[in-house]
């Protein structure tokens, strides 16, 4: 009988003011010698708050690493520069810093605490790092965080577009789980029922309060964290990524100016749900209620790029069966894009 055993975050704080208590959390978990990773462009005031929080509790900061890119070379460089006496990495900021930090933590086999300052996707708690390698984004194995610390006030004060990107990434779980079960039906792909259930549940958790306030931020942060754990449970991105993500990956390669991951994925989710014939009403309500479409209208997508992405998407991952694998879906996707009242206004 097969059972599943995984690592999950031991430290979880999703609350107002959590950033100022990082030193308290480090001391309680006996993490006395730490290295800080953060984005180069991060507000210096946030870095100062973390420094102060650590110093107040007697935590020694061995090194500050400003992350300037999410390249594999940068990760290797920072791994080589890691002090040997470090017993934890604390990473805060955006995706670049978190992706680099969790890969370095994986290489060094030391605890990693993730503290995203915006909730634009679920990557902060996923078991993979997305790094640039030879000019292309690739996924590398990474450490599940020992801790997740989300300051809801800091995230609330981040640009609204980042919160909407997180909404778009979260709602994609509805179509991703459908694709996963379709792959099981057609190809025999193994489905982990608990991972699928957990991923599905995160969306409905947010639907209870899809609001841009402290409570809504807490719900979104919790939901995105649980998505990362769902991927760790089954050792695959399938509970969180399906045909909608394939379209987004294609857009990243095709577009002259790719948009935020969650904006692309959320839009693709709405399209794909209509192909799948399920979930469209729930998806539409969440995107309507949050103002998702209004944000995209301020910088519309380019129709020709999306059509090209529809054609490329099924070729992005080998042996990744989705609704796009069943037949040539491009004509149907174009028809939906041209006739759906929500979509007609967001493409040029």
Secondary structure, DSSP 8 states (H G I E B T S, - for coil): ---------SEEEEETTGGGGHHHHHHHTT--EEEEEEETTS-HHHHHHHHHHHHHTT-EEEEEEEE---BHHHHHHHHHHS-TT--EEEEEESHHHHHHHHHHHHHHT-EEEEEESS-SSSGGGSSEEEEEETTEEEEEE----SEEEEEHHHHHTS-HHHHHHHHHHHHTHHHHHHHHHHHHHHH-----HHHHHHHHHHHHHHHTT--SSHHHHHHHHHHHHHHHHHHHHHTSSTTT-SHHHHHHHHHHHH-SS---HHHHHHHHHHHHHHHHTSSHHHHHHHHHHHTHHHHHHTT-B-HHHHHHHHHHHTTSSTT---GGGSS--HHHHHHHHHH-TTTTTSB-
